[in-house]
């Protein structure tokens, strides 16, 4: 099964997440098919906290990919902001 989920990056205490399309059997931060955005919960000032390629997420969900609950929430935020 293909899932759209968060892959953690960044340093200890400063999380940064890539929104990736991956096989559900792969590790959280392992191999992925496509990077479709990012989420930076620690964004300050002019930094962008969230960027999502809405067309790519729509495509992948259309061909059967499941969104994780957190990615679904972030996708709704991005859709409302666009």
C-alpha positions as CSV (number, residue, x, y, z in Angstrom):
1,X,0.0,0.0,0.0
2,X,1.2,3.5,-0.8
3,X,0.9,6.2,2.0
4,X,1.5,9.9,2.2
5,X,3.2,10.6,5.5
6,X,5.7,12.7,7.3
7,X,9.4,11.9,7.3
8,X,11.4,13.6,10.1
9,X,14.5,15.6,9.5
10,X,16.2,18.4,11.3
11,X,18.3,18.4,14.5
12,X,17.4,17.3,18.0
13,X,14.9,19.8,19.3
14,X,14.4,21.5,15.9
15,X,12.1,19.2,13.9
16,X,11.5,19.5,10.2
17,X,9.3,17.2,8.3
18,X,9.1,16.3,4.6
19,X,5.7,15.2,3.3
20,X,6.5,12.1,1.2
21,X,4.8,9.4,-0.8
22,X,6.2,6.1,0.3
23,X,5.5,2.4,0.4
24,X,3.9,1.6,3.8
25,X,6.5,-1.2,4.4
26,X,9.5,1.3,4.3
27,X,10.9,2.9,7.4
28,X,9.5,6.3,8.4
29,X,12.7,8.2,7.2
30,X,13.6,5.6,4.6
31,X,13.2,5.3,0.9
32,X,10.3,7.2,-0.6
33,X,8.7,7.6,-4.1
34,X,8.2,11.3,-4.2
35,X,8.5,14.4,-2.0
36,X,5.3,16.5,-2.2
37,X,6.0,19.2,0.4
38,X,7.3,20.1,3.8
39,X,6.2,21.1,7.2
40,X,8.3,23.2,9.6
41,X,6.6,23.5,13.0
42,X,9.4,25.7,14.3
43,X,9.1,28.3,11.5
44,X,9.7,31.9,12.7
45,X,9.6,35.2,11.0
46,X,9.5,35.1,7.2
47,X,10.1,31.3,7.0
48,X,7.3,29.3,5.4
49,X,5.8,26.8,7.8
50,X,4.0,24.6,5.3
51,X,4.3,23.9,1.5
52,X,2.3,21.2,-0.2
53,X,2.0,20.4,-3.9
54,X,-1.8,20.1,-3.9
55,X,-2.0,18.7,-7.4
56,X,0.5,15.9,-6.6
57,X,-1.3,15.0,-3.4
58,X,-4.6,14.9,-5.3
59,X,-3.0,12.7,-8.0
60,X,-1.6,10.2,-5.5
61,X,-4.8,10.0,-3.4
62,X,-6.7,9.5,-6.7
63,X,-4.6,6.4,-7.6
64,X,-5.1,4.9,-4.1
65,X,-2.6,6.4,-1.7
66,X,-3.8,6.8,1.9
67,X,-3.1,10.0,3.8
68,X,-1.9,9.8,7.4
69,X,-4.1,11.7,9.9
70,X,-1.5,14.4,10.3
71,X,-0.9,14.8,6.6
72,X,-4.7,15.0,6.1
73,X,-4.9,17.8,8.6
74,X,-2.0,19.7,7.0
75,X,-3.5,19.1,3.5
76,X,-6.8,20.7,4.7
77,X,-4.8,23.7,6.1
78,X,-3.0,24.1,2.8
79,X,-6.2,23.8,0.7
80,X,-7.9,26.5,2.8
81,X,-4.9,28.9,2.5
82,X,-4.7,28.5,-1.3
